[in-house]
Amino acid sequence: MRREDLYTKLQDQYNTITLSIQDPDAFHHDVCEISKTAVDIDEFHRLLEERKELRLNQLNESLQSASV
């Protein structure tokens, strides 16, 4: 194997998981709120991306706070 496989292929295959940020009901509430605000599909996706970043920041802050 090549050295860069350690940081690409192997990393992705053996050290990565996919998991939900929120439970389905909370996510549904976010989607409903954003769908009432967005004026078109592009804005809808942009607002969802912004909300994702917000939720990830909240999750990271919670985990950091719990570790202290």
N, C-alpha and C positions, 0 to 999 in steps of 0.2 A: 504494500500500500504506500501511497504518497503521504508525506508529512502533513500537507494541507487537508487531507481527509479527516484528521483528528478534529479540525475546527469547522468542517463543513459536513460531509456525509455522515461520519460517525456521530458527531454532535447531534445532528438532526434525528438520526435513526435511534440512538440509544440514550440520549440525555434530554429529550424534549417530550412534553405532553401537551395535549390540548384539553383545556377545561373551561367551563363557563365562568364568567366574571360575576354574574348575578344569577339568582334563581329565576326560573322562567316567568313567574308572576311579576317580579320587579322589572325584568327586562320588558315585559309586555306594557307595563305602565310607562316606561321611558319611551317606547315606540309610539304608544297612543298620544302622549304629550307632544312629541316631536311631529307626528303626522298632522296635528292640528295647527302647528306653527309653520311648517315648511310650505312654500308656495309652489315648488316643483320637485321632481325626483332628485335632481342634483343637490338641491339644498337639503332635502331629506337625508341623503347619504352623508353629506358634509356634517349636518347636525348630529347624526348618529355617531360619526367618527369622533366628534368633539365630546359627546357624552361618554363614549367608550374611554377616552383619555381621562375624563373626570373620574369615572368609576375605577379605573386602574390606579389613579393617584390616591383615591380614597382607600382602596384595598392596600396599597403599599404603605400608606400612613398607618393604617390599623395594624398591619403586620410589624412595622417598625416599633410602634408603641407597645405592642404585646411582647416584643423581644427585649425591651428595656425593662 
